[in-house]
């Protein structure tokens, strides 16, 4: 009955691959095709909405559908981050704060409704819908953070990768040496595997 991928080392490997594909697809649509951020946003969110409709309507976990939906969330996340910075002129720092507020709001609603934020297993459609909203905010936030490192702080892509890898390393260490919530650590890892 579970609807989402089990969180294992393979989950994180697939997540990094999916986010790389999503970033590339998002930049291809908006920049390489020259469609701009508004049109790219509309295209990627239409595709995302269709994929999530089928994902949420599915009666069980379907790996291909799930991971294509993850790629779509990262593609849409790229457009959200770029739209907020380049079209709305908010900058990556302000955009990141808005996305943090959005993510915290989604998680608060989820917790208020279910008294639980477990990401596996997810069975009910309402919990899955909230899960996907949190995924979209997380991927958008990860993109904005990565862009902030390179655009605002002037780090090279290699240096940015080292920063995000260091954050991921800290999250892994916290998982093994502290009693911090695995759910908190999951979302931190989910955000920071995006810019990595």
N, C-alpha and C positions, 0 to 999 in steps of 0.2 A: 504493500500500500504506500510505501514511502515515495515522495515525489522529487527529491533532490539528491545530489551526489553525496556519498559518505565522505566525511572530511578525513583524508589520509594524506600521506606524502604525495600520492599520485594526484589527488585533488589539487594540491598547490602547484605541482608541475603543470597540470592542465590549465590552471588559472593563469599562470604566467604566460603560457603559449597563447591562450585565448585573448589575454589583454594586449599582447603584442599584435595579434591579428586585428583586433578591434581598433587600436590606435592607428595602424597602417590604413585600415579601411576608412576610418573617419577623416584622416588627412587626405586620402585619395579623393574622396567625394567632395570635400570642401575646397581643397587647394589644387590638386592635380587636375581635376575635371573643371576647376574654376567656377563651381556653382555657388560659392560663398557660404557663409555660416548659417544664414537663415534657411536657405533651400536645403542645405545638408542636414540641418536640425530637423526639418520637416520630413525628409526622406528617411533618416535613421530612426526617428521616433515612430513613423508609420510602420516600418519594418519590425521594430521592437514590439509595438502593440500587437501586431499580427502573431509574431512568434510567442509572445507571452500569453495571448489568448489560447493558442493551441497547447502550450505548456501547462497552463493552469487547468484547462479542460481535460487534459490527459488523466487517465485513471491510475497511472503508475509512473515510476521513473523511467524515462526513455533517454538514454545517454546522449544520443545525437541531438535530440531536440533540446535537452538541457544545456549542452555545451554551445550549441548555436545561439541559444538565448543569452548565454554569458557573453559570447562574442558580440552580440547585438547590444548588450548593456554597456560594454566597453566602447563600442563605436559611438553610441549615443552619448556616453560620458565624455568622450573627446569633443563632441560638438557642443555639449553644455559648457564645458570649461572654456573652449575657444569663443563661444558666443558671449559668455559673461565678460571675458577679458577684452576681446577685440571688437565686438559689435556694441556691447553695452558700456564699454569703457570702465568697468568696475575694477579691473586688475585681478591678478590671481590671489592676492592676499584677501581682499574683500570677498571675492567669489568663493574662496575656501571657507571663510566664516559663514557665509550664507549656506553653503553645502553642509557644513558641520551642524548648523542649526536644523536644517532639513533632516539630516540623518538622525540626530537626537530626537527630533519630533516623531519620526516614524518609529524609532525604537521605544519611545515612551508610550505611544499609542498601542503598540504591539504588547508591551509589558502590562499596561493597564487592562487590556482586553483579556490576555491569556495568563498573566502572572508568571510568564516563562518566556525566555528569548532563545530557547534551544533551536539551533539551525539544522539539527538532524535528530530524529526523522521529522519531516514535515508531511502531514497527511491532509489536513483540512485546507480547503481553497482559500479561506480568509487569511489563514496563517501564511500560506504560500504567496498570496498577493502582497502581504506586508513584507515578507522576505524579499521579493523581487523589487519592491520600492526601496528597501534598504540597500540592495545590491546596486541599483542605479545611482543612488546618492553616494555610495561608497566608491564606485568606479569613477564617478564624476569628480569626487573629492581627491582621489588618488591622482587623477590626471592633472587637476589644478595644482596639487602639491608638486608633482614632477615638473610641470611647467614653471612654477614659482622658483624651484631650485635652479633651473637653467636660465630662465629669462630675467628674473629679478635678482637672484644672488650671483648670476654670472658663472655658475659652475658648468663644466663641460658635461657631456652625457655620461662619460666614464665616472667623473666625480659624483654626479647625481646618482648613478647606479651604486657607487660605494656608500653614499649616505643612506639610501633606501635599504641596501643590503645590511647595513649596520643596524638600522631600526628593526628590520626583520630579525636579525640576530638577537637583539635585545628582547624582542617579543618571544622568541623561542626560549631564551634563557629564563625569562619570567615564567613561562609555562612549566619549566622543569624545577625551578628553585623557589618558587613562591606559591601561594595559594590564591593568587589572583583569579578572578572569574575566567573560565575558559571562553565564555561568550564574549567578554570584553576583549580578550586576546585574539579571538577569531576575527572580530571586526577590525581591530588594529592591523592584523596580518592581511586581511582582505583589502584594506585601503592601501597599505604600503607595498603589496605585491603588484598593484596597478602601475605605479611609476617605475618600478624596478625593471 
